[in-house]
Amino acid sequence: MSFPFNLLGRVFRPVHKRQIEAGGGGRRWEGAAMLPAPSQSTLAARGAAKARASAAYMNTPQGNRIVEAWGAALVGKGWQARP
């Protein structure tokens, strides 16, 4: 049953080749705004990100687990004495 649909798809296929233009900077992205300093934008948004993260930590078990796992990954086993 797929044969007639496949044949119709070949006859009426688009003329232009489809491509992803997000990384290429093609005509689609000419007027898009660029971040002049991404690090400054990240630092400027840290207050809102902190508020959202703390709300997710307090209100959802998934947010709680994410924060706990991230903290454990950063700290590891903690201080250890080496012989």
Steps between C-alpha positions, in 0.01 A plus 500: 500500500796731545594483131248759370583740783872458438448569129294810574764619742766470233291689244399784732820532704638845577732649242744647752721288722412526869786607722557605857611863500545558873876459497564631153387859539283487188234748392259379765726625781597838351281710730539285812650672800839375615623502858794741510625361833340166597685486831357837606151390398541183705615694805216748458242220506643320805239648736207368301671165447570471873136575585372244250746235617409549866129485416553178302705358789226575752196409289592199288672172583682509165642846573602383846682200356677713238636738763605217731673308219679812377617587849624144557683505166671830588604399849566131441603312813622814673827530687710184509828432675762332287764281660 
